[in-house]
Amino acid sequence: MPRLEEHCWSCSCSPSVKTQELSSAGWIVCKTGEMMSIITAVLRQAYGSMHSLQSANLMRRGLVLFIVGVVLALVLNLLQIQRNVTLFPEEVLDTLFSSAWWIPLCCGTAAAVVGLLYPCLDHHLGEPHKFKREWASVMRCIAVFVGINHACAKLDFANNVQLSLTLAALSLGLWWTFDRSRSGFGLGLTTGFLATLIAQLLVYNGIYQYTSPDFLYVRSWLPCIFFSGGVTVGNIGRQLAMVRNFSPYFLLPKPFSCLSHSMESF
């Protein structure tokens, strides 16, 4: 008499059960693969959109910094030309605001590069800058920077050494009042050194000249101006980097800015 186990193993329904289990497992694997492919496609699209948003945000910030650099260059260079601090050939002064056309472009490009470098350096060093992070402080920093430039063009000192020491103290005071970060100080020194070196080369090649040069071909207070300018532009760049999904609407008055953002969300 056959055993019960042999009867069960020889049952005719066993192959059909195994076939159903295999087909169910294959269906589950197929659906799992489809879900994984869908999730991968969604993540790839989200990463691409995030990357495009970051690129657009970076371009907007760079454009604003470029405009700020152009405006400051036109105003401050005009002030120095009127006070005969810098001298240009007569043929290059027949342009906008009686200034050489390449100065605003170079200053705007430098402002964009420096303003974008400051928040990147803070992020790389892991030291987010949180000292006086509001637009009112940034506006006061710009006002002090313009005042330092006004002092170098308007104030009369007994000699250039006194003027240079005074502007150096004012520049350090600007950094201490509105920055106080190691990255800001180091990048400001780098900006001052490189900009002064470029100015020396331009004057050496006869592009323009300074009256009463006492630091090779330029004035000894010029590195102080570049240092304070780097700190000022850096603060602007940091403040722009803090604005999420930055758009030019923040330049509008508050009611119009809120209306624009509500229309976009609608």
C-alpha positions in Angstrom: 0.0 0.0 0.0 1.6 3.3 -1.0 2.5 5.8 1.6 0.6 9.1 2.0 3.7 11.2 1.2 4.2 9.4 -2.1 0.6 10.0 -3.0 1.0 13.7 -2.2 4.1 14.1 -4.3 2.5 12.3 -7.2 -0.6 14.5 -7.2 -1.4 15.9 -10.6 -2.1 19.4 -9.3 1.5 20.0 -8.1 3.0 21.2 -11.5 0.2 23.7 -11.9 0.8 25.2 -8.4 4.5 25.5 -9.2 3.7 27.3 -12.5 1.4 29.7 -10.7 4.0 30.5 -8.1 6.7 31.1 -10.7 4.4 33.4 -12.7 3.5 35.4 -9.6 7.1 35.8 -8.7 7.9 36.9 -12.3 5.1 39.4 -12.2 6.3 40.8 -8.9 9.9 41.1 -10.2 8.6 42.8 -13.4 6.5 45.3 -11.5 9.3 46.0 -9.1 11.6 46.7 -12.0 9.0 49.1 -13.5 8.6 50.9 -10.2 12.4 51.3 -9.8 12.7 52.7 -13.3 9.9 55.2 -12.6 11.6 56.3 -9.4 14.9 56.6 -11.1 13.4 58.7 -13.9 11.6 61.0 -11.3 14.8 61.4 -9.3 16.8 62.2 -12.5 14.3 64.8 -13.6 14.2 66.3 -10.1 18.0 66.5 -10.0 18.0 68.1 -13.5 15.4 70.7 -12.5 17.2 71.5 -9.3 20.5 71.9 -11.2 18.8 74.2 -13.7 17.3 76.3 -10.9 20.7 76.6 -9.2 22.3 77.6 -12.5 19.5 80.2 -13.1 19.9 81.5 -9.5 23.7 81.8 -10.0 23.2 83.7 -13.2 20.7 86.2 -11.7 23.0 86.8 -8.7 26.0 87.4 -11.0 24.0 89.8 -13.2 23.0 91.9 -10.1 26.6 91.9 -8.9 27.8 93.0 -12.3 25.3 95.9 -12.4 26.3 97.0 -8.9 30.0 96.9 -9.9 29.3 98.9 -13.1 27.4 101.6 -11.2 30.0 101.9 -8.4 32.8 102.1 -11.0 31.1 104.9 -13.0 30.4 107.0 -9.9 33.7 106.5 -8.1 35.9 106.8 -11.2 34.2 110.0 -12.2 34.9 111.4 -8.7 38.6 110.6 -9.0 38.8 112.0 -12.6 37.2 115.3 -11.4 39.7 115.6 -8.6 42.6 114.8 -11.0 43.6 111.7 -9.0 43.6 109.5 -12.1 44.5 110.8 -15.6 43.4 109.3 -18.9 44.2 110.3 -22.5 41.7 112.8 -23.9 40.5 110.4 -26.6 39.2 107.8 -24.1 37.1 110.3 -22.1 34.5 110.9 -24.8 32.3 108.1 -23.5 29.6 107.5 -20.9 30.1 109.7 -17.7 33.5 110.8 -19.2 35.1 107.5 -18.2 37.1 104.9 -20.1 34.6 102.3 -21.4 36.5 99.3 -20.2 36.6 100.3 -16.5 32.9 99.7 -15.8 33.0 96.4 -17.6 36.1 95.2 -15.8 34.8 96.4 -12.4 31.4 94.8 -13.1 33.1 91.4 -14.0 35.3 91.6 -10.9 32.3 92.4 -8.7 30.4 89.4 -10.0 33.4 87.0 -9.5 34.2 88.3 -6.0 30.5 88.4 -4.9 30.0 84.8 -6.0 33.2 83.6 -4.4 32.4 84.8 -0.9 29.4 82.5 -0.2 31.1 79.6 -2.1 34.2 80.0 0.2 32.0 80.2 3.3 30.3 76.9 2.2 33.6 75.3 1.4 35.1 76.2 4.8 31.9 75.2 6.6 31.6 78.6 8.3 28.3 80.2 7.3 28.4 83.9 7.7 25.7 85.1 10.1 27.1 88.4 11.3 24.6 91.3 10.5 22.8 89.5 7.7 20.3 92.0 6.7 19.9 94.4 3.8 20.1 97.5 6.0 23.7 96.5 7.1 24.7 95.9 3.5 23.4 99.4 2.5 25.4 100.9 5.4 28.5 99.0 4.2 28.1 100.4 0.7 27.7 103.9 2.1 30.9 103.5 4.1 32.8 102.2 1.1 31.6 105.2 -1.0 32.7 107.5 1.9 36.2 105.9 1.9 36.5 106.6 -1.8 35.3 110.1 -1.3 37.9 110.6 1.4 40.8 109.6 -0.9 39.6 112.1 -3.5 38.4 115.0 -1.5 40.5 115.2 1.8 43.8 116.9 1.8 46.6 115.4 4.0 50.1 116.5 4.6 51.5 113.6 2.7 50.4 110.3 1.1 51.6 108.3 4.1 49.1 109.9 6.4 46.3 109.4 3.8 47.2 105.7 3.3 47.3 105.0 7.0 44.0 106.7 7.5 42.3 104.8 4.7 43.9 101.5 5.9 42.3 102.1 9.3 39.0 102.9 7.7 39.1 99.8 5.6 39.9 97.5 8.5 37.1 99.2 10.4 34.7 98.5 7.6 35.7 94.8 7.7 35.4 94.7 11.5 32.0 96.4 11.5 30.3 94.5 8.7 32.2 91.2 8.2 34.5 89.9 10.9 35.1 86.6 9.1 38.5 85.0 8.3 37.3 84.1 4.8 36.2 87.7 4.2 39.5 89.1 5.4 41.6 86.7 3.4 39.6 87.1 0.2 39.7 90.9 0.7 43.5 90.8 0.9 43.6 88.6 -2.2 41.4 91.0 -4.1 43.4 94.0 -3.0 46.7 92.4 -4.0 45.5 91.1 -7.4 43.7 94.4 -8.3 46.7 96.5 -7.3 49.0 94.3 -9.4 46.7 94.7 -12.4 46.6 98.5 -11.9 50.4 98.6 -11.8 50.6 96.7 -15.1 48.0 99.1 -16.7 49.8 102.2 -15.6 53.2 100.7 -16.7 51.8 100.1 -20.2 50.5 103.7 -20.4 46.8 102.9 -20.3 46.3 105.6 -17.6 48.3 107.2 -14.8 48.0 108.5 -11.3 49.1 111.9 -10.1 51.9 111.8 -7.5 52.4 108.1 -7.5 54.3 106.9 -4.4 53.8 103.1 -4.6 55.7 102.2 -7.8 53.3 103.5 -10.4 50.1 104.0 -8.3 49.1 105.6 -5.1 49.8 103.8 -1.8 46.2 103.9 -0.7 44.9 102.0 -3.7 45.1 98.5 -2.0 42.9 99.8 0.8 40.3 100.8 -1.7 40.4 97.4 -3.4 40.3 95.7 0.0 37.2 97.6 1.2 35.6 97.1 -2.2 36.1 93.4 -2.0 34.5 93.2 1.4 31.6 95.4 0.3 30.8 93.3 -2.8 31.3 90.1 -0.8 28.6 91.2 1.7 26.3 91.9 -1.2 27.0 88.5 -2.7 26.4 86.8 0.7 23.1 88.5 1.1 21.9 87.6 -2.4 22.9 84.0 -1.7 20.7 83.9 1.4 17.6 84.7 -0.7 16.0 81.4 -1.7 14.9 81.1 -5.3 16.4 84.5 -5.9 14.6 86.6 -8.4 14.8 90.3 -9.4 11.4 90.9 -7.6 13.3 91.5 -4.3 14.4 94.8 -5.8 10.8 96.1 -6.0 9.1 97.8 -3.0 7.6 95.3 -0.6 3.9 95.5 -1.7 4.8 95.0 -5.4 7.2 92.2 -4.4 4.5 90.3 -2.4 2.1 90.8 -5.2 4.5 89.3 -7.8 5.3 86.3 -5.6 1.5 85.7 -5.0 0.9 85.8 -8.7 3.7 83.3 -9.3 2.3 80.9 -6.7 -1.2 81.3 -8.1 
